[in-house]
């Protein structure tokens, strides 16, 4: 632990790990490999469930493929696939780096549930600012609500159950993967504080945007901006809670609008994005960033931890 500052920010915590920074390459590879394996196993289990329920294998495969019309069971696959990254990322921090898994949640080290609930409330305030700005920019074809509400069908019911029960886990899983482990892995790789900060925020945000597949430029930039703001939030608040709250609310809003007025296929695979969407989403993200940081400072939310504290608690990890 030579040349380490006395206090570490969230993205620097792996620098205090018992194992060197090059272990992060193993951790990143393990995260990607096991994620793919987990997705495959979940798809096989869901496919078996559909076949046992009476569908022929070809129809079951179509429903799980994500090609064409999005189905509730495909949304289950996506949500569970990302949900498993929570224990996966926690396990990598413990097994690969030798740190207590709680350091991936925050600098405390644990998930601060009270602060998480506060962030959910603050995300609603940012949403109000977004609604104001959305009335001032030209309507976007991809989100304009020109018709009445959709009929409530059994498919709508199934989608709604998946969104309510599993989407929070999916959003949290993405945060643990991108703003959690990847932020700490890239941030801990560099000793220079400025380079460490840029890598910790910028690289995971870029990977996060690219992970969503082929996209129109405005949609890609929108997701990149979300990743950058979420990454800054992790550093300035010392944990994943603010990013999780913003991510969950955004997904609830997008899926809720899709179920009420549009369709899930457009929500999961948006096309024809407009640059006019950026002022709206950036308003939400930046207002949320400002409010969260202000409240965090007022409440004294921990944003750093002592390097000796990381070492002491990590030495006890087998007792956790």
C-alpha positions as CSV (number, residue, x, y, z in Angstrom):
1,X,0.0,0.0,0.0
2,X,2.9,2.3,-0.7
3,X,2.2,5.8,-2.2
4,X,-1.5,5.6,-1.3
5,X,-3.3,8.7,0.1
6,X,-4.6,8.5,3.7
7,X,-8.2,8.7,2.4
8,X,-9.5,6.8,-0.6
9,X,-12.4,7.6,-2.8
10,X,-14.7,4.9,-4.1
11,X,-12.9,4.5,-7.4
12,X,-9.6,4.1,-5.6
13,X,-10.5,1.3,-3.2
14,X,-9.0,-1.6,-5.2
15,X,-5.6,0.1,-4.8
16,X,-5.7,-0.9,-1.2
17,X,-6.4,-4.6,-2.1
18,X,-4.0,-7.3,-1.0
19,X,-3.4,-8.2,-4.6
20,X,-1.9,-5.9,-7.3
21,X,-3.6,-3.8,-9.9
22,X,-2.9,-6.3,-12.7
23,X,-5.5,-8.6,-11.0
24,X,-8.1,-6.2,-12.3
25,X,-7.6,-7.6,-15.8
26,X,-8.5,-11.1,-14.5
27,X,-11.5,-9.6,-12.7
28,X,-12.8,-7.8,-15.9
29,X,-12.3,-11.0,-17.9
30,X,-14.1,-13.1,-15.3
31,X,-17.0,-10.6,-15.1
32,X,-17.5,-10.8,-18.9
33,X,-17.1,-14.5,-19.2
34,X,-19.4,-15.5,-16.3
35,X,-22.0,-13.0,-17.4
36,X,-22.2,-14.7,-20.8
37,X,-22.4,-18.1,-19.1
38,X,-25.1,-17.0,-16.7
39,X,-27.1,-15.5,-19.6
40,X,-26.9,-18.8,-21.4
41,X,-27.9,-20.9,-18.4
42,X,-30.9,-18.6,-17.7
43,X,-32.0,-18.8,-21.3
44,X,-31.8,-22.6,-21.2
45,X,-33.9,-22.7,-18.0
46,X,-36.5,-20.3,-19.4
47,X,-36.6,-22.3,-22.7
48,X,-37.2,-25.5,-20.8
49,X,-40.0,-23.9,-18.9
50,X,-41.7,-22.7,-22.1
51,X,-41.3,-26.2,-23.7
52,X,-42.7,-27.9,-20.6
53,X,-45.6,-25.5,-20.7
54,X,-46.6,-26.7,-24.1
55,X,-44.7,-24.6,-26.6
56,X,-42.6,-26.2,-29.4
57,X,-38.9,-25.5,-29.2
58,X,-38.9,-23.2,-32.3
59,X,-41.6,-21.0,-30.8
60,X,-39.8,-21.0,-27.4
61,X,-36.6,-19.9,-29.1
62,X,-38.4,-17.1,-30.9
63,X,-39.8,-15.7,-27.7
64,X,-36.4,-15.7,-26.1
65,X,-34.4,-14.4,-29.0
66,X,-35.3,-10.7,-28.7
67,X,-35.7,-10.6,-32.5
68,X,-38.9,-9.0,-33.7
69,X,-41.5,-8.4,-31.1
70,X,-40.3,-8.3,-27.5
71,X,-42.1,-10.8,-25.2
72,X,-42.4,-10.8,-21.4
73,X,-40.2,-13.9,-21.1
74,X,-37.4,-12.1,-23.1
75,X,-37.7,-9.2,-20.6
76,X,-37.3,-11.8,-17.8
77,X,-34.2,-13.1,-19.5
78,X,-32.7,-9.6,-19.7
79,X,-33.5,-8.6,-16.2
80,X,-32.3,-11.9,-14.6
81,X,-29.2,-11.8,-16.7
82,X,-28.2,-8.4,-15.3
83,X,-29.4,-9.2,-11.8
84,X,-26.9,-12.0,-11.5
85,X,-24.1,-9.5,-11.9
86,X,-24.7,-8.3,-8.4
87,X,-23.5,-11.5,-6.6
88,X,-21.0,-12.0,-9.5
89,X,-19.3,-8.6,-9.0
90,X,-19.4,-8.9,-5.2
91,X,-17.8,-12.3,-5.6
92,X,-15.0,-11.1,-7.9
93,X,-14.1,-8.3,-5.4
94,X,-13.7,-11.0,-2.7
95,X,-12.2,-13.9,-4.7
96,X,-9.9,-12.0,-7.1
97,X,-8.9,-8.9,-5.1
98,X,-9.2,-10.2,-1.6
99,X,-11.4,-7.4,-0.4
100,X,-14.5,-7.5,1.7
101,X,-17.5,-7.5,-0.9
102,X,-19.1,-4.6,0.9
103,X,-16.5,-2.2,-0.5
104,X,-18.2,-2.6,-3.9
105,X,-21.4,-1.0,-2.5
106,X,-19.9,2.1,-0.9
107,X,-17.0,3.4,1.2
108,X,-18.8,2.5,4.4
109,X,-18.7,-0.6,3.3
110,X,-22.3,-1.6,2.7
111,X,-25.3,-0.4,0.8
112,X,-26.7,2.6,2.7
113,X,-30.4,1.8,2.5
114,X,-31.6,5.1,4.1
115,X,-29.5,7.1,1.6
116,X,-30.8,4.9,-1.3
117,X,-34.4,5.8,-0.3
118,X,-33.5,9.5,-0.1
119,X,-32.1,9.3,-3.6
120,X,-35.3,7.8,-4.9
121,X,-37.1,10.8,-3.6
122,X,-34.5,13.2,-5.1
123,X,-34.9,11.4,-8.5
124,X,-38.5,12.3,-8.5
125,X,-37.6,16.0,-8.1
126,X,-35.3,15.8,-11.1
127,X,-38.1,14.2,-13.0
128,X,-40.3,17.2,-12.4
129,X,-37.6,19.4,-13.9
130,X,-37.5,17.1,-16.9
131,X,-41.2,17.4,-17.5
132,X,-40.9,21.2,-17.6
133,X,-38.1,21.1,-20.1
134,X,-39.9,18.6,-22.3
135,X,-42.7,21.1,-22.8
136,X,-40.2,23.6,-24.3
137,X,-38.5,21.4,-27.0
138,X,-40.0,20.1,-30.2
139,X,-42.0,16.8,-29.9
140,X,-40.0,13.7,-30.8
141,X,-41.6,11.1,-33.0
142,X,-40.2,8.3,-30.9
143,X,-41.9,9.4,-27.7
144,X,-44.8,11.6,-28.8
145,X,-48.0,10.3,-27.4
146,X,-50.4,10.9,-30.3
147,X,-52.9,8.3,-29.5
148,X,-54.9,7.2,-26.4
149,X,-53.7,4.7,-23.8
150,X,-53.2,1.0,-24.8
151,X,-55.7,-1.7,-23.8
152,X,-54.8,-3.6,-20.7
153,X,-54.3,-7.2,-21.8
154,X,-52.8,-10.3,-20.3
155,X,-49.5,-9.5,-22.0
156,X,-49.6,-6.0,-20.4
157,X,-50.2,-7.7,-17.1
158,X,-47.2,-10.0,-17.6
159,X,-44.9,-7.2,-18.6
160,X,-46.1,-5.1,-15.6
161,X,-45.2,-7.9,-13.2
162,X,-41.8,-8.4,-14.7
163,X,-41.1,-4.6,-14.6
164,X,-42.2,-4.2,-11.0
165,X,-40.5,-7.4,-9.6
166,X,-37.3,-7.7,-11.7
167,X,-36.4,-4.3,-13.3
168,X,-35.0,-2.9,-10.0
169,X,-32.7,-5.8,-9.9
170,X,-31.7,-5.4,-13.5
171,X,-30.9,-1.7,-13.0
172,X,-29.0,-2.4,-9.8
173,X,-27.1,-5.2,-11.6
174,X,-25.9,-2.8,-14.3
175,X,-24.8,-0.3,-11.7
176,X,-22.8,-3.0,-9.8
177,X,-21.2,-4.0,-13.1
178,X,-20.5,-0.7,-14.7
179,X,-20.4,2.0,-11.9
180,X,-19.3,-0.6,-9.4
181,X,-16.7,-3.1,-10.4
182,X,-15.5,-1.5,-13.7
183,X,-15.2,1.9,-12.0
184,X,-13.1,0.4,-9.3
185,X,-11.1,-1.7,-11.7
186,X,-10.1,1.1,-14.1
187,X,-9.8,3.7,-11.3
188,X,-7.5,1.4,-9.3
189,X,-5.3,0.7,-12.2
190,X,-3.7,4.2,-12.4
191,X,-1.8,5.8,-9.6
192,X,-2.1,9.4,-11.0
193,X,-5.3,10.8,-9.3
194,X,-6.5,12.7,-12.4
195,X,-5.9,9.8,-14.8
196,X,-7.5,7.4,-12.3
197,X,-10.6,9.6,-12.1
198,X,-11.0,10.0,-15.9
199,X,-10.6,6.3,-16.4
200,X,-12.9,5.4,-13.6
201,X,-15.7,7.5,-15.0
202,X,-15.1,7.6,-18.7
203,X,-14.2,4.0,-19.6
204,X,-17.2,2.3,-17.9
205,X,-19.6,4.9,-19.3
206,X,-18.3,4.2,-22.9
207,X,-18.6,0.4,-22.3
208,X,-22.1,0.9,-20.9
209,X,-23.2,2.8,-24.0
210,X,-21.6,0.3,-26.3
211,X,-23.2,-2.7,-24.4
212,X,-26.6,-1.6,-25.6
213,X,-25.8,-2.7,-29.1
214,X,-26.3,-0.9,-32.4
215,X,-27.9,2.6,-31.8
216,X,-28.6,5.8,-33.6
217,X,-26.1,8.5,-32.6
218,X,-28.5,10.6,-30.4
219,X,-29.4,7.4,-28.4
220,X,-25.8,6.4,-28.0
221,X,-24.8,9.9,-26.8
222,X,-27.8,9.9,-24.4
223,X,-26.7,6.6,-22.8
224,X,-23.1,7.8,-22.7
225,X,-24.1,10.9,-20.9
226,X,-26.1,8.9,-18.4
227,X,-23.1,6.7,-17.7
228,X,-20.9,9.8,-17.2
229,X,-23.3,11.4,-14.8
230,X,-23.8,8.1,-12.9
231,X,-20.1,7.7,-12.7
232,X,-19.6,11.2,-11.3
233,X,-22.3,10.5,-8.8
234,X,-20.5,7.4,-7.5
235,X,-17.3,9.3,-6.9
236,X,-19.0,12.3,-5.3
237,X,-21.3,10.3,-3.0
238,X,-19.0,7.4,-2.2
239,X,-21.3,4.6,-3.3
240,X,-23.7,3.1,-5.8
241,X,-27.0,4.3,-4.2
242,X,-27.6,7.4,-6.2
243,X,-26.9,5.7,-9.5
244,X,-29.2,2.8,-8.7
245,X,-32.0,5.1,-7.7
246,X,-31.7,7.1,-11.0
247,X,-31.4,4.0,-13.1
248,X,-34.4,2.3,-11.5
249,X,-36.6,5.4,-12.0
250,X,-35.5,5.9,-15.6
251,X,-36.4,2.3,-16.4
252,X,-39.7,2.4,-14.6
253,X,-40.6,5.6,-16.5
254,X,-39.5,4.2,-19.9
255,X,-41.3,0.9,-19.5
256,X,-44.3,2.5,-17.9
257,X,-44.8,4.9,-20.9
258,X,-44.2,2.0,-23.3
259,X,-46.9,-0.2,-21.6
260,X,-49.4,2.7,-21.4
261,X,-49.0,4.4,-24.7
262,X,-46.5,2.6,-26.9
263,X,-44.9,-0.9,-26.9
264,X,-42.0,-2.7,-25.2
265,X,-40.2,-3.4,-28.5
266,X,-39.7,0.3,-29.1
267,X,-38.6,0.9,-25.5
268,X,-35.9,-1.8,-25.5
269,X,-34.8,-1.2,-29.1
270,X,-35.3,2.5,-29.8
271,X,-34.6,3.8,-33.3
272,X,-34.7,7.1,-35.0
273,X,-33.5,9.0,-32.0
274,X,-33.7,12.8,-32.0
275,X,-31.0,15.2,-30.8
276,X,-33.9,17.1,-29.1
277,X,-34.1,14.3,-26.6
278,X,-30.7,15.3,-25.1
279,X,-31.8,18.6,-23.4
280,X,-34.6,16.7,-21.7
281,X,-32.5,13.8,-20.4
282,X,-29.5,16.0,-19.6
283,X,-31.8,18.2,-17.5
284,X,-32.9,15.3,-15.5
285,X,-29.4,13.9,-15.0
286,X,-27.7,17.2,-14.2
287,X,-30.5,18.4,-11.9
288,X,-30.3,15.1,-10.1
289,X,-26.5,15.3,-9.9
290,X,-26.7,18.8,-8.3
291,X,-29.4,18.0,-5.9
292,X,-27.9,14.7,-4.8
293,X,-24.5,16.2,-4.2
294,X,-26.0,19.1,-2.2
295,X,-28.1,16.8,0.0
296,X,-25.2,14.4,0.5
297,X,-23.0,17.2,1.7
298,X,-25.7,18.6,4.0
299,X,-26.2,15.1,5.5
300,X,-22.6,14.3,5.8
301,X,-22.7,11.2,3.6
302,X,-19.3,9.6,3.6
303,X,-17.4,9.9,0.3
304,X,-14.0,8.6,1.4
305,X,-12.6,6.0,3.7
306,X,-9.2,5.5,5.4
307,X,-6.8,3.3,3.6
308,X,-6.0,1.5,6.9
309,X,-9.8,0.8,7.4
310,X,-9.9,-1.0,4.0
311,X,-6.9,-3.1,5.0
312,X,-8.3,-4.0,8.5
313,X,-11.8,-5.0,7.3
314,X,-10.3,-6.9,4.3
315,X,-8.2,-9.0,6.6
316,X,-11.4,-10.1,8.3
317,X,-13.3,-10.9,5.0
318,X,-13.5,-14.7,5.8
319,X,-15.7,-13.8,8.8
320,X,-18.2,-11.8,6.8
